[in-house]
Amino acid sequence: MGSIYGGRLSLKNEVYLIATRETLAEEINSRGLKIEELGQVNIYHPTAVTDSSELGPMDLVILFVKATASETALSQNAGLIGPETRLMTLQNGAGHEDILGKFAPPERIIIGTTEDNGAVLGPAHVRRGGEGKTNVGMPVPDGENFLPGLKESFDSCGFHVKIHDNIQYLIWDKLFTNVSLSAVTGILQVDMGYIAANPHAWDMTCRLIHEAVLTARAAGMDFDEEQLKERVRLTSLNNPQGCTSIRADLRSGKKTEVNTISGAVVRAAHKYGLEVPCHEFVVNMVHAMEEKGI
């Protein structure tokens, strides 16, 4: 996703990609960044570096690393963040503004979701699997009216930005599928279709949705629980062999993003004095599986 956004934004902006491997940076700088999209292959030319210490503060820093690496990535590239820099995240899960808040004040933080998707095909070579809206907002009112300019810039590079006054509602709406379907498939190590087909897995999934709905309601966001259950059920049925991110990470022996998915519900629930035992079980179980290796 970082390649897709960085590549396309480089059409009309000065863009730097922070790479962790020198060979990747050299490939991008010498041959360009290859993106397969809309039935064709396009080459983009952002600048790739492995050391950002000489770049200085940026207007906008977009975080596309896995949530487990967010704080480390920002700390290691702190020189990019000046008093006027905005930090932006389109990562999965919720609560990212808490980490970004360690590096910038809330009026300079942009949070959101993306409906775009992508896949890595090789070094400096990705596929843009589909175009969707880039939904953005801020944890506090946009007092400096920054978001309209961001929308204009992104839209001119082929994105479709929508600005939301209550971006948290949209983030939570996307979160429900991850805290239920993704979490349960990860623990059981099963395809997505198993959840709707197995009554025990489905019961656990419904309990997780129920706890998340109660937590969202305490935070001032009202969702229709039955509609959410049906949406998750259809997602399971329509993707019988689908593999969720938590399942894939556990299967590969990697750390998952459970702390910003199920863990986000736990933190929010505790903030409002609610108990969410199913979500606490999920977080503990996933961490136990991470440490055990499967």
Beta strands, then each sheet from edge to edge (+ up, - down):
strand 1: 16-18
strand 2: 33-37
strand 3: 40-44
strand 4: 47-49
strand 5: 60-63
strand 6: 86-89
strand 7: 109-114
strand 8: 117-122
strand 9: 125-130
strand 10: 133-137
strand 11: 160-163
sheet 1: 1+ 4+
sheet 2: 3+ 2- 9- 8+
sheet 3: 5+ 6+ 7+ 10- 11-
end
